[in-house]
Amino acid sequence: MTVTPADIKAGFDTDAGDAEVQGLIDFVVAGSSACLTANGVPEASQDLLTTYAVRHILTLTNASGRGSVTSERAPSGASRSFGSWQGEGLASTRYGSLLMQLDSFGCVRGVMENGKNLAFFSVKAKRC
């Protein structure tokens, strides 16, 4: 199985387009698959780690650096409240926290830690 943008978005709220999500998937896979494979990590587990890594990045970009959403309201008394991030780096989202616990060999964590500014990472397609 290979992770697709539809897999990332299933049960996860994001405004990111498929091209952006695919770019993030490619980024994580390119940096971690050789390490994961060399350490005998099953493909299903590799896909789960990739999913958590991409959701971590998207969680950070969805809130535009404002922290996690703590409450929302709508039918048009629109409102949205943000809390502060709980932790730094991977510890700042539940997906990053899960990733830290499940990535036994540090393959995906290494990719994430090498991109210290991932909170602001965004891929946009340009038309020529």
N, C-alpha and C positions, 0 to 999 in steps of 0.2 A: 504494500500500500504506500502511496505517496500522499503527503499532506497537500490539500488544495485550499484555495481561498474559501470555498464553501465549508470545508471542515473547520477552519478557523472561526468563521462567522456563525456556525451552528451553536445556538444558545449563548452567543456573545454579542453584545451591542457595540457596533462601531460604524462610523460614517466613512471609513476608508474604502476606497475602490478596490476592485479585484486586482488591478495592476500593482497598486501599492502593497497589498497583502502578499501577492506573489513575489514581489521584490524582497520583502522581509523574509519570506519562506526560503527563497534562494540564498539570501545572505546567511541565514542560520545554518542551512544544510551545507553550503559550501565550506563553512568554517568548522563544522563538527562531524560530518559523516565519516570521514576517514578514521578519526579517533574512535568514534562509537563502534564502527565496524571492526576495527583492530582489537577492540576490547570485548568483542562478542555480544554486544548489546543487540537484542532482537529488533527486527524492523518495526514491530508494533510499538515497542518502547521508544525507539528513535523518533517515531511519528508523534508520540505523546510529548516527548521533550521539546520537539520542534514547535508543537502547538502551544505549549506553555510559554516558550521563549517569545514567540510572535505575539501572543496575547499580552504578555508583559509589556512589550514595546508599545503595542496599540493602546493599552490602558494608560500608559504615561502620555501618549500623544493625544488621546481622546479628551483628556481633561486639560490640555494645553498647559501643563505644568502647575495647575492649580490645586492638586491634591485629589483624593478620591471623592466621588460624588457621595454625599451623606444623605441627601434627601432631594426629592423632586416633587413638583406639583404640576398640574396643568389645567385641564379644561378652562382655559385661558385666564387664570390668575397666575400665569407662568412664573415659575420660580425654580431655582436650583441652588443647593448649598454644597459647599466643598469643605472637606476636612483637610488637615495637613497630612502629608505623606507619613506613613508609619514606618520609619526606617529609611535606609539609603540603598541605592543600587537595586539589586534583585529583591532585597527585603522590603522594598517599598510597595510591592503589589502581592496579592495572594498567588498569582501565577509565578512570579519570581521566587517566592518563598517555597512553593511546591517544587519548582525547578531545582533549587538548592538542595532540597531533601532527596530528590529522585535521581539526580545526575551524579551517580556514584564515582565516575571517573573524571568528572569536571570538564568533559568535552564541550558541552554547550555553555556552561558557565564561563569557560575560557573565552569563547566567542563574545559573550555578552560583556565580560570584564575588559576585553581589549577595545571595545567601543564605548568608552566612558560617557560619551555624549549621546547615547542612544535615546535618551528622553526627548531629544529634539530631532531624531532621525526621521526623515520623510522622503519618500520616493514619489516624484511626480513625473508623469509622462509628458514629453514635449513633442509637439507636432512640428514637422519640418515643412 
